[in-house]
Amino acid sequence: MKGILGRKLEMTQVFTENGKLLPVTVIEIQPNKVLQVKTVESDGYQALKLGVQDKRQNLVNKPSMGNFKKANSNPKRFVKEIRDMNGFEIGAEITASDLFVTGQFVDVTGISKGKGFAGAIKRHNYSRGPMGHGSGYHRGIGSMGAIINRIFKSKKMAGHMGHEQVTIQNLEVIYIDSSRNLLLVKGSIPGPKKQFVRIQENAKGLKAKEAVKLLMRSAVVAEESSPKTTSDNEAKQSEEIIETQIVEETPNVEETPNVEEANKVDETVAENDSEVE
């Protein structure tokens, strides 16, 4: 069963070309280093020991440091075994694109968020009692069983909640970004941000679906800055320039007085001169 180690980054959402909104979890999958190859002859079972994310050498004990040196690798922070996986040699690096394709279903295993000490209602989803003033039972655990002198070990009671290994199955791979070492799966996965997780092939053997076509922002930006829009803008600018040139070239026509009005003015001036004489 193929698998790889990654780190949970965050949850986000993506759009398909049909306009459908999909909630996805972004998992960072750095190249996994093969630290050890276990075989049936030497170890009794078949597995690969993978490591991811370097750490300081002073944080590693000598036996572990010897294993890292055999693989010609730096000390790794997160090391896990993947059972029934072969086809890789010691020192090889595995990426998400080497194992998975879009539309494939995977199982993600991680440590869930710790909730601390919790009551039976929050921890096991028990029903609460009446909340009236006269009721003497509100959020208690209720009956402990029919036997008085002891309580069975399997009895669900208050206690530590969370911080345990959880596996979520049948998560669809939406997108694989090989350039940034990112894997997008549909839905949520266990654990907080920056939590290391293990991604494996689907245990139930579900067949891969048709790859979902996402609406990428780079394509939208390319359409907005296409040559059509630039040519339209250039045409509009040229029209504005032509209009301004036409307005500037039109000459200012001076108003010429009419001939009749000029003759009348001359006659009035002559009459005034004769009266003065």
ABEGO torsion letter per residue (X at the ends): XBBBBBBBABBBBBBBAAGBBBBBBBBBBBBBBBABBBBAAAAGBBBBBBBBEBBBAAABBAAAAAAAAAAGBBBBABBBBBBGBBGBBBGBBBBAAAABBBGBBBBBBBBBBBAEBBBAAAAAGBBBBBABAABABAABAEBAEABAABBBAABBBBEBBEGBBBBBBGBBBABBBAAAGBBBBBEBBBEBBGBBBBBBBBAAGBBBBBBBBBBBAAAAAAAAABAAAAAAAAAAAAAAAAAAAAAAABBBBBBBBBAAAAAAAAAAAAAAAAAAX
